[in-house]
């Protein structure tokens, strides 16, 4: 009888909107949240933690948003960003827009002002639904506490349906303070659960699969290109089957690297210009024909190349107008292609002229790179420390670290030198070329992959966007080693010509320059982390060995010759 009374009492206990949001997130599988608390969402964060949702507190919503977007990519589940109202929401748009550009699932939840006071100049008032629309797949406002479970389930569902992206949920202060009974909340959660996750992905007609296989079979110079869409779809095993059954060379986009090892004999990364310039049929899986792939147009590509484009988005297929478009999940489409090939196999052997040409050019270019890397240059250029870092990372074996890379020269050289051997172990500036993602991505990677070390290789400019988040690394004791290539500014210090050093402010520092030889390593030391200052090969090797072994938060400040790199990296033509 006492038990019955207790249950009756529990079912009638009132819960507020904060608790219901937390219960909804936990019910629908949102297990990690990143953000900055304050009015009116602090209680929501605490309630979520009490229900098993891990909350990672940041210093800035921008970095938290980048973390949420990267977590969505790495985990396959939407990363959740929590912000305060008004300016907090605006800061969070950096992460939302980054998620949309990269097609990564995340949701942003922001508190907002009392509904009755909207339009009267309330605290941090903003029409947040309108503000987020350009960057959101779906934007919802819960206008009553009873709408919360349905709204939470819908934004989480939408973020991963079709082409992944960002969704937004607006929670007014008055809604968070409303209450309902525990039993009513359970009924609302049960009702929202009925439609949650009921997504259907249309299969590609077998006739279209047959066309794709026929194009590959009859090609003289086929190429398989894959990107982070294939990585998100967990398509690595199907890609491996396809490449190794057919003997077709492959080219990953920067974040597609590692789905198949860079060291694979059919990898065309080191012969990229030849591969895309001469191929006659290109199967493009989970990669968009945007600026990263030269829009699929001459002069980089042959004017006669036939594209087979595999994409989850029908709109993307319609935009690019390939020879053949296959709308569907990358992994499932590749499964169908492999099944069709298995029934009637073909293979371009190692002696095929096209495969031989790709392999020969790749070996030539790798040899040239190794000659350059063998030169020990002090003061450091970009190549000498990058080779030392490459060798140290490879020495760790498996599981391979997650590599985070941002910067101009630092990222460009790193992409050519550093080797990826496992899927989803490279994060960089991405489709949007976003600077400032580094520390957010590091934190997301450490949270999503607790068994892996995270190694960031960043320019000093990129590091500066989010450098204060090293305190977050220390606070949560995340296994992240941040390596800063410190060349004293954006692209390097003062590179102005004499004719540019004129005018009343000619004695000011150059727009591209920072404080020379800045002590970035001391920043993490202020919070109890480990800092290293290095300028020679032996110092860098020692710092890498110690920090990799410790698996504790660390910053390695690598002093680089300020004139070693090129302005704008490889995009000089755009500046």
NUSEMAR-597414 format. One line per field, with one value per residue (C-alpha): x, y, z; residue number from 0. Coordinates in Angstrom, 2 decimals. Layout:
<nodes>
xx = X, ...
yy = Y, ...
zz = Z, ...
num = NUM, ...
</nodes>
This chain:
<nodes>
xx = 0.00, 2.87, 4.46, 1.20, 0.92, 4.52, 3.91, 0.75, 2.60, 5.48, 3.14, 1.56, 4.83, 5.03, 8.04, 9.02, 10.11, 13.80, 13.24, 11.03, 13.67, 16.27, 13.98, 13.22, 16.89, 17.70, 14.69, 15.61, 19.29, 21.02, 23.87, 26.27, 25.66, 28.10, 27.50, 27.65, 25.08, 23.35, 19.89, 17.58, 19.17, 21.44, 18.85, 18.27, 21.95, 22.01, 18.85, 20.27, 23.45, 21.39, 19.63, 22.81, 23.52, 27.16, 27.51, 30.78, 30.92, 32.82, 33.99, 32.41, 29.33, 31.22, 33.66, 30.88, 28.94, 31.90, 32.21, 28.53, 28.78, 31.91, 30.41, 27.45, 29.82, 32.00, 29.22, 26.48, 24.08, 23.19, 25.51, 23.57, 24.56, 22.98, 23.08, 21.53, 19.21, 20.05, 23.81, 24.35, 22.13, 23.96, 27.35, 26.02, 25.17, 28.83, 28.41, 25.00, 26.22, 29.30, 27.07, 24.95, 27.96, 29.53, 26.24, 26.74, 23.84, 23.46, 20.76, 21.03, 18.79, 18.55, 16.62, 14.62, 12.75, 9.25, 6.68, 4.49, 7.41, 8.60, 8.65, 8.93, 12.72, 13.06, 16.41, 18.42, 15.37, 15.78, 13.53, 15.72, 13.55, 14.13, 17.82, 18.60, 16.50, 19.28, 21.37, 18.73, 16.89, 14.08, 13.40, 10.82, 9.61, 7.94, 5.18, 3.90, 5.55, 3.42, 5.03, 8.56, 8.77, 7.42, 9.72, 12.79, 12.04, 11.40, 14.63, 16.71, 15.04, 15.32, 19.03, 19.93, 17.24, 18.19, 21.23, 22.29, 22.46, 21.59, 18.17, 17.04, 14.79, 13.69, 12.63, 11.08, 11.75, 8.08, 7.80, 10.80, 9.04, 5.69, 4.90, 2.97, 2.63, 5.15, 2.47, 1.48, 5.12, 5.44, 2.35, 3.77, 7.13, 5.42, 3.38, 6.46, 8.30, 5.75, 6.99, 10.63, 13.23, 10.71, 12.80, 12.69, 15.55, 14.48, 16.56, 18.14, 16.44, 18.50, 18.44, 20.39, 22.89, 23.41, 24.10, 26.69, 28.47, 28.40, 30.02, 32.79, 33.26, 33.63, 35.72, 39.33, 40.40, 37.92, 38.34, 36.52, 36.26, 34.83, 34.34, 33.11, 29.57, 30.84, 32.63, 29.42, 27.60, 30.23, 30.85, 34.50, 34.03, 31.94, 34.49, 37.27, 35.36, 34.69, 38.26, 39.89, 37.45, 37.70, 41.25, 40.03, 42.23, 40.64, 40.92, 39.62, 38.71, 40.60, 38.15, 37.56, 41.18, 41.46, 38.34, 40.95, 44.55, 46.60, 49.24, 46.96, 48.51, 45.53, 45.53, 45.72, 46.17, 49.80, 48.82, 45.69, 46.18, 46.68, 43.79, 41.16, 42.59, 42.61, 39.85, 36.95, 34.47, 34.40, 32.26, 31.84, 30.52, 29.51, 31.47, 30.10, 31.43, 32.13, 35.31, 37.19, 36.75, 36.99, 33.24, 33.90, 34.83, 37.75, 40.61, 41.17, 38.83, 38.50, 35.60, 34.46, 34.47, 31.27, 30.30, 28.36, 27.26, 26.09, 24.46, 21.77, 20.31, 18.26, 18.77, 22.53, 22.13, 19.87, 22.34, 25.39, 23.63, 25.96, 25.90, 24.23, 22.85, 22.13, 20.13, 20.63, 22.73, 26.36, 26.83, 23.64, 24.31, 27.81, 26.39, 24.15, 27.03, 29.22, 26.46, 26.03, 29.78, 30.04, 27.50, 29.57, 33.06, 35.71, 39.04, 41.62, 44.84, 48.09, 49.38, 46.50, 47.96, 45.75, 46.56, 50.25, 50.20, 48.52, 50.90, 53.98, 53.06, 52.16, 55.52, 57.35, 55.57, 55.99, 59.72, 59.99, 58.17, 60.43, 63.52, 62.12, 61.19, 64.67, 66.17, 66.43, 65.81, 66.39, 64.93, 61.99, 60.16, 56.79, 58.13, 60.78, 58.47, 55.60, 57.70, 58.65, 54.96, 54.01, 56.53, 55.47, 51.80, 52.50, 54.59, 51.47, 49.86, 46.18, 43.88, 45.21, 44.83, 42.18, 44.02, 42.61, 44.13, 43.52, 45.47, 46.67, 50.18, 49.94, 46.82, 48.03, 51.40, 49.80, 47.33, 50.22, 52.54, 50.43, 49.07, 45.57, 45.07, 41.69, 38.20, 37.01, 40.40, 40.85, 39.01, 39.93, 38.51, 36.10, 33.71, 33.46, 37.18, 36.31, 39.10, 38.69, 37.29, 40.39, 39.80, 36.07, 36.86, 39.51, 37.03, 34.36, 36.84, 38.00, 34.42, 33.29, 36.41, 37.64, 39.96, 41.89, 44.47, 43.59, 46.38, 45.78, 48.25, 47.32, 48.63, 48.99, 46.18, 43.79, 44.73, 44.03, 40.34, 39.64, 42.82, 41.05, 39.38, 42.66, 41.21, 38.30, 40.81, 42.40, 39.12, 37.86, 41.33, 40.88, 43.71, 44.47, 47.86, 47.72, 50.72, 50.91, 52.98, 54.02, 55.23, 54.19, 50.99, 48.51, 50.64, 53.71, 54.73, 55.07, 55.23, 54.28, 56.14, 57.67, 54.84, 52.33, 54.09, 52.80, 50.14, 49.58, 49.52, 52.52, 54.22, 51.40, 51.99, 51.07, 47.49, 48.97, 51.39, 51.19, 53.63, 56.78, 57.60, 54.51, 54.46, 51.32, 52.52, 52.27, 48.52, 47.77, 50.30, 48.19, 45.43, 47.63, 48.29, 51.68, 53.39, 56.43, 58.49, 60.46, 62.72, 64.88, 64.14, 65.33, 63.18, 60.11, 60.71, 61.09, 57.92, 55.89, 57.14, 56.35, 52.96, 51.74, 52.69, 51.03, 47.72, 47.06, 46.19, 49.29, 50.33, 53.53, 54.64, 56.72, 58.63, 58.54, 60.50, 57.97, 59.00, 58.72, 55.14, 53.15, 50.48, 46.98, 48.45, 47.30, 44.49, 46.70, 44.65, 41.64, 43.39
yy = 0.00, 2.37, 1.61, 2.44, 5.72, 6.58, 5.89, 7.96, 10.81, 10.61, 10.63, 13.87, 15.70, 18.77, 19.17, 22.34, 22.97, 22.58, 19.06, 18.16, 19.34, 17.24, 14.18, 14.65, 14.88, 11.76, 9.86, 10.62, 9.74, 13.10, 12.02, 14.97, 18.72, 21.59, 25.18, 28.21, 28.48, 31.57, 33.13, 31.26, 27.83, 27.04, 24.82, 22.98, 22.05, 20.84, 18.77, 17.22, 16.19, 14.57, 12.47, 11.19, 13.81, 14.88, 18.67, 20.21, 23.86, 26.26, 29.86, 30.86, 29.66, 29.80, 27.09, 25.12, 25.22, 23.95, 21.14, 20.22, 20.11, 17.93, 15.63, 15.05, 14.01, 11.77, 10.06, 9.93, 11.49, 15.18, 17.23, 19.58, 23.21, 25.08, 28.88, 31.74, 34.13, 37.01, 37.37, 33.77, 32.60, 34.84, 33.50, 29.98, 30.63, 30.02, 26.37, 26.08, 27.51, 25.28, 22.24, 23.22, 23.83, 20.49, 18.55, 17.50, 16.91, 19.23, 21.11, 24.45, 25.06, 28.65, 30.25, 33.33, 36.14, 35.89, 35.65, 38.33, 40.77, 40.18, 43.41, 45.57, 45.57, 42.66, 41.34, 39.92, 40.10, 38.83, 37.17, 34.10, 32.00, 34.51, 34.90, 31.19, 30.45, 30.82, 28.23, 25.77, 22.85, 23.26, 26.00, 25.46, 27.44, 25.63, 28.04, 25.87, 23.29, 20.54, 21.16, 20.42, 16.63, 16.86, 19.79, 18.03, 14.83, 16.69, 18.72, 15.68, 13.63, 16.31, 16.91, 13.41, 12.85, 13.27, 15.51, 16.12, 19.65, 22.03, 22.46, 25.00, 24.90, 28.12, 27.88, 31.02, 31.71, 31.47, 28.01, 26.78, 27.93, 26.29, 23.00, 19.82, 16.54, 13.73, 11.45, 13.96, 14.39, 10.63, 10.61, 13.45, 11.69, 8.45, 10.25, 11.95, 8.61, 7.06, 9.01, 9.42, 7.77, 6.49, 7.57, 5.73, 6.02, 5.19, 2.53, 3.16, 1.19, -1.78, -0.48, 2.61, 0.44, -1.59, 1.63, 2.72, -0.63, -0.67, 2.77, 1.64, -1.67, -0.06, 2.91, 3.19, 5.47, 5.17, 6.93, 6.61, 9.86, 9.90, 12.49, 13.05, 12.12, 8.58, 8.84, 9.92, 6.98, 4.54, 3.33, 2.34, -1.44, -1.15, 1.24, -1.20, -4.03, -1.90, -0.67, -4.02, -6.01, -3.65, -2.34, 1.20, 4.00, 6.22, 9.84, 11.02, 14.61, 16.00, 14.69, 11.52, 10.60, 7.47, 5.71, 3.76, 4.18, 6.87, 4.16, 1.91, 0.92, 2.32, 5.68, 8.54, 11.39, 11.89, 11.87, 13.99, 16.23, 13.27, 11.34, 14.05, 15.48, 12.23, 10.05, 9.33, 8.04, 9.27, 7.65, 10.40, 9.13, 11.48, 14.42, 17.53, 18.88, 22.23, 24.33, 21.50, 19.41, 22.33, 22.09, 19.04, 21.35, 21.92, 22.68, 20.56, 17.84, 16.50, 18.05, 14.52, 12.96, 11.15, 11.65, 9.07, 11.08, 9.29, 11.68, 11.54, 14.78, 14.84, 18.62, 18.11, 15.73, 18.22, 21.05, 19.22, 17.47, 14.46, 11.84, 9.55, 10.47, 7.94, 9.37, 7.40, 6.55, 6.09, 2.80, 1.25, 2.40, 0.95, -2.31, -2.51, -1.69, -4.35, -6.95, -6.19, -6.49, -9.71, -11.34, -10.36, -9.40, -7.32, -5.94, -3.46, -5.23, -3.64, -3.88, -1.88, 1.26, 3.60, 1.97, 1.90, 5.60, 6.60, 4.44, 5.72, 9.39, 8.85, 7.21, 10.01, 12.70, 10.89, 10.54, 14.26, 15.02, 12.70, 14.42, 17.75, 16.27, 14.79, 18.28, 19.41, 23.17, 25.28, 27.81, 25.59, 25.80, 23.98, 20.70, 19.79, 19.83, 18.32, 15.26, 14.83, 15.04, 12.58, 10.01, 10.43, 9.91, 6.85, 5.46, 5.31, 2.64, 1.82, 3.27, 6.19, 9.67, 12.03, 14.76, 18.30, 20.68, 24.35, 27.24, 28.28, 26.94, 24.65, 22.92, 22.80, 21.26, 18.95, 17.62, 16.60, 15.24, 13.74, 10.25, 9.04, 5.31, 5.04, 6.43, 9.74, 10.62, 13.93, 17.16, 20.39, 23.70, 21.78, 22.84, 26.40, 26.84, 27.84, 29.16, 28.94, 25.41, 23.82, 23.68, 22.97, 20.09, 18.79, 18.69, 17.03, 14.40, 13.63, 13.30, 11.18, 8.97, 8.56, 5.73, 7.93, 10.62, 13.90, 15.84, 19.34, 20.86, 24.53, 27.80, 30.51, 32.50, 29.55, 28.79, 32.36, 32.13, 29.69, 29.51, 30.10, 26.72, 25.13, 25.73, 23.48, 20.78, 20.97, 21.17, 17.94, 16.39, 15.53, 13.70, 16.52, 17.73, 21.07, 21.82, 25.51, 26.46, 29.91, 32.03, 35.34, 36.08, 35.33, 33.60, 34.92, 38.30, 41.58, 40.89, 44.32, 45.88, 49.36, 51.02, 49.52, 50.97, 54.54, 56.76, 58.08, 54.58, 53.13, 52.45, 50.18, 46.42, 44.92, 43.57, 40.09, 40.20, 39.05, 39.42, 37.58, 34.29, 34.60, 32.22, 30.26, 27.32, 29.39, 29.82, 26.20, 26.28, 28.99, 26.39, 23.48, 21.92, 21.16, 23.59, 23.11, 25.66, 24.05, 25.29, 22.30, 18.74, 17.18, 19.51, 18.72, 14.96, 15.06, 17.12, 14.80, 11.65, 13.00, 14.53, 11.58, 9.17, 11.27, 11.67, 14.86, 18.38, 20.01, 22.81, 22.54, 25.96, 25.37, 28.47, 28.76, 31.08, 33.87, 33.93, 30.17, 30.04, 31.61, 34.26, 32.71, 29.22, 27.48, 29.98, 32.92, 33.54, 34.44, 37.08
zz = 0.00, 0.78, -2.59, -4.35, -2.47, -3.36, -7.05, -7.02, -5.37, -7.87, -10.86, -9.67, -8.94, -11.17, -13.48, -15.29, -18.86, -18.04, -16.77, -19.71, -22.20, -20.42, -20.36, -24.06, -25.03, -23.02, -24.41, -28.03, -27.79, -27.42, -25.16, -25.44, -25.18, -25.72, -24.78, -22.52, -19.74, -18.39, -18.40, -18.95, -19.63, -16.65, -14.95, -18.22, -18.46, -14.85, -15.36, -18.53, -16.70, -13.94, -16.58, -18.20, -20.86, -20.67, -20.80, -21.95, -20.89, -23.15, -22.93, -26.23, -28.11, -31.41, -30.34, -28.66, -31.92, -33.89, -31.35, -31.68, -35.47, -35.44, -32.82, -35.12, -37.90, -35.75, -33.83, -36.45, -33.92, -33.76, -31.59, -29.32, -28.77, -25.87, -25.79, -23.92, -25.70, -28.05, -28.44, -27.35, -30.18, -32.64, -31.54, -31.96, -35.61, -36.46, -35.53, -37.18, -40.46, -40.34, -39.86, -42.86, -45.10, -44.18, -44.04, -40.41, -38.00, -35.03, -33.20, -31.49, -28.50, -27.33, -24.54, -25.49, -23.80, -22.27, -25.06, -23.48, -23.48, -27.04, -29.04, -25.95, -25.65, -23.23, -21.95, -24.87, -27.10, -30.68, -33.24, -33.14, -35.44, -38.24, -37.37, -37.76, -40.85, -43.45, -41.58, -40.42, -41.99, -39.45, -36.89, -34.16, -31.14, -28.24, -27.30, -24.47, -22.22, -23.78, -27.16, -25.90, -26.47, -30.00, -30.86, -29.48, -31.36, -34.62, -34.64, -33.69, -36.42, -39.08, -38.40, -39.62, -42.25, -45.90, -46.16, -42.55, -41.23, -38.42, -36.82, -34.24, -31.18, -29.44, -25.81, -24.29, -20.63, -19.69, -21.29, -19.28, -16.10, -16.88, -15.12, -15.83, -13.94, -14.29, -15.70, -18.38, -19.35, -19.84, -22.05, -24.16, -24.49, -25.50, -28.16, -29.60, -29.64, -32.00, -35.00, -33.98, -36.20, -38.74, -41.71, -45.00, -47.48, -51.01, -52.72, -56.10, -58.91, -60.02, -63.59, -62.44, -60.56, -63.73, -65.68, -63.13, -63.23, -67.03, -67.15, -64.79, -66.58, -70.01, -68.91, -70.01, -67.16, -64.25, -60.92, -57.59, -55.60, -52.09, -49.40, -45.89, -46.92, -47.45, -44.10, -42.36, -43.98, -42.59, -46.15, -45.71, -45.96, -49.12, -50.63, -49.85, -51.54, -54.61, -55.00, -54.41, -56.57, -59.52, -59.19, -59.84, -58.41, -55.78, -54.67, -51.29, -50.53, -47.51, -44.90, -46.90, -46.22, -44.09, -45.35, -47.24, -46.09, -47.80, -48.21, -50.31, -53.64, -55.57, -53.78, -56.30, -53.82, -54.83, -58.51, -58.13, -61.17, -63.48, -61.97, -62.31, -65.50, -67.48, -66.03, -68.39, -65.79, -62.20, -59.53, -56.91, -53.57, -50.78, -52.19, -53.84, -57.11, -55.49, -55.25, -53.54, -56.70, -59.14, -59.84, -62.01, -64.88, -67.28, -67.23, -64.09, -65.35, -68.88, -70.76, -71.70, -68.24, -67.27, -63.63, -61.65, -58.63, -55.47, -53.01, -50.34, -51.72, -54.91, -55.04, -55.23, -58.16, -59.95, -59.34, -60.69, -63.61, -63.77, -66.52, -63.99, -60.57, -57.83, -54.94, -51.76, -48.73, -49.80, -47.99, -49.35, -52.91, -52.78, -51.42, -54.49, -56.85, -55.22, -55.48, -59.18, -59.77, -57.74, -60.05, -63.12, -61.93, -63.67, -62.51, -63.80, -62.95, -61.77, -65.35, -66.82, -68.50, -66.46, -63.13, -64.04, -64.98, -61.69, -59.65, -61.47, -61.05, -57.38, -56.66, -58.46, -56.48, -53.18, -53.90, -54.60, -51.36, -49.37, -50.78, -49.57, -46.19, -45.76, -45.62, -42.01, -42.00, -38.86, -38.18, -39.05, -42.33, -42.48, -43.84, -41.26, -38.20, -40.21, -41.06, -37.39, -36.44, -39.19, -37.99, -34.35, -35.21, -37.35, -34.50, -32.32, -34.51, -33.99, -32.87, -34.85, -33.34, -34.61, -36.49, -36.39, -38.92, -39.60, -40.99, -44.42, -44.96, -41.93, -43.23, -46.85, -46.00, -43.44, -45.99, -48.25, -45.54, -42.76, -43.43, -42.58, -42.14, -40.39, -41.09, -39.64, -38.18, -40.03, -39.30, -41.06, -42.26, -44.47, -47.18, -45.89, -45.24, -41.67, -39.46, -35.69, -35.61, -34.07, -30.33, -30.73, -33.05, -30.66, -27.79, -29.93, -31.13, -27.60, -26.38, -29.35, -29.39, -25.80, -26.86, -29.29, -28.74, -30.47, -32.17, -33.51, -35.97, -36.23, -37.48, -34.85, -36.44, -36.37, -32.77, -31.75, -32.61, -29.80, -27.75, -24.44, -24.82, -23.70, -20.23, -21.28, -22.26, -18.83, -16.92, -18.50, -18.73, -22.40, -24.22, -26.66, -27.83, -29.67, -31.89, -32.86, -35.90, -34.71, -37.62, -36.14, -37.99, -40.75, -43.42, -41.55, -40.12, -42.00, -45.74, -47.00, -49.89, -49.33, -51.27, -48.82, -45.75, -46.04, -44.52, -41.01, -39.45, -41.28, -37.96, -36.79, -37.02, -40.39, -40.65, -40.99, -38.06, -34.45, -31.56, -32.75, -30.99, -28.77, -25.80, -26.70, -24.62, -21.44, -21.93, -21.07, -18.22, -16.57, -16.16, -15.10, -18.50, -20.00, -22.37, -24.60, -26.53, -29.38, -32.13, -33.06, -34.26, -31.00, -28.90, -31.01, -30.93, -27.15, -26.70, -28.95, -27.22, -23.77, -24.60, -26.68, -23.90, -21.19, -23.09, -21.14, -22.34, -23.84, -26.18, -28.20, -29.46, -32.61, -33.73, -37.54, -39.81, -40.53, -44.19, -44.75, -46.04, -48.86, -48.52, -48.64, -48.83, -52.00, -52.61, -53.56, -56.70, -54.54, -52.39
num = 0, 1, 2, 3, 4, 5, 6, 7, 8, 9, 10, 11, 12, 13, 14, 15, 16, 17, 18, 19, 20, 21, 22, 23, 24, 25, 26, 27, 28, 29, 30, 31, 32, 33, 34, 35, 36, 37, 38, 39, 40, 41, 42, 43, 44, 45, 46, 47, 48, 49, 50, 51, 52, 53, 54, 55, 56, 57, 58, 59, 60, 61, 62, 63, 64, 65, 66, 67, 68, 69, 70, 71, 72, 73, 74, 75, 76, 77, 78, 79, 80, 81, 82, 83, 84, 85, 86, 87, 88, 89, 90, 91, 92, 93, 94, 95, 96, 97, 98, 99, 100, 101, 102, 103, 104, 105, 106, 107, 108, 109, 110, 111, 112, 113, 114, 115, 116, 117, 118, 119, 120, 121, 122, 123, 124, 125, 126, 127, 128, 129, 130, 131, 132, 133, 134, 135, 136, 137, 138, 139, 140, 141, 142, 143, 144, 145, 146, 147, 148, 149, 150, 151, 152, 153, 154, 155, 156, 157, 158, 159, 160, 161, 162, 163, 164, 165, 166, 167, 168, 169, 170, 171, 172, 173, 174, 175, 176, 177, 178, 179, 180, 181, 182, 183, 184, 185, 186, 187, 188, 189, 190, 191, 192, 193, 194, 195, 196, 197, 198, 199, 200, 201, 202, 203, 204, 205, 206, 207, 208, 209, 210, 211, 212, 213, 214, 215, 216, 217, 218, 219, 220, 221, 222, 223, 224, 225, 226, 227, 228, 229, 230, 231, 232, 233, 234, 235, 236, 237, 238, 239, 240, 241, 242, 243, 244, 245, 246, 247, 248, 249, 250, 251, 252, 253, 254, 255, 256, 257, 258, 259, 260, 261, 262, 263, 264, 265, 266, 267, 268, 269, 270, 271, 272, 273, 274, 275, 276, 277, 278, 279, 280, 281, 282, 283, 284, 285, 286, 287, 288, 289, 290, 291, 292, 293, 294, 295, 296, 297, 298, 299, 300, 301, 302, 303, 304, 305, 306, 307, 308, 309, 310, 311, 312, 313, 314, 315, 316, 317, 318, 319, 320, 321, 322, 323, 324, 325, 326, 327, 328, 329, 330, 331, 332, 333, 334, 335, 336, 337, 338, 339, 340, 341, 342, 343, 344, 345, 346, 347, 348, 349, 350, 351, 352, 353, 354, 355, 356, 357, 358, 359, 360, 361, 362, 363, 364, 365, 366, 367, 368, 369, 370, 371, 372, 373, 374, 375, 376, 377, 378, 379, 380, 381, 382, 383, 384, 385, 386, 387, 388, 389, 390, 391, 392, 393, 394, 395, 396, 397, 398, 399, 400, 401, 402, 403, 404, 405, 406, 407, 408, 409, 410, 411, 412, 413, 414, 415, 416, 417, 418, 419, 420, 421, 422, 423, 424, 425, 426, 427, 428, 429, 430, 431, 432, 433, 434, 435, 436, 437, 438, 439, 440, 441, 442, 443, 444, 445, 446, 447, 448, 449, 450, 451, 452, 453, 454, 455, 456, 457, 458, 459, 460, 461, 462, 463, 464, 465, 466, 467, 468, 469, 470, 471, 472, 473, 474, 475, 476, 477, 478, 479, 480, 481, 482, 483, 484, 485, 486, 487, 488, 489, 490, 491, 492, 493, 494, 495, 496, 497, 498, 499, 500, 501, 502, 503, 504, 505, 506, 507, 508, 509, 510, 511, 512, 513, 514, 515, 516, 517, 518, 519, 520, 521, 522, 523, 524, 525, 526, 527, 528, 529, 530, 531, 532, 533, 534, 535, 536, 537, 538, 539, 540, 541, 542, 543, 544, 545, 546, 547, 548, 549, 550, 551, 552, 553, 554, 555, 556, 557, 558, 559, 560, 561, 562, 563, 564, 565, 566, 567, 568, 569, 570, 571, 572, 573, 574
</nodes>
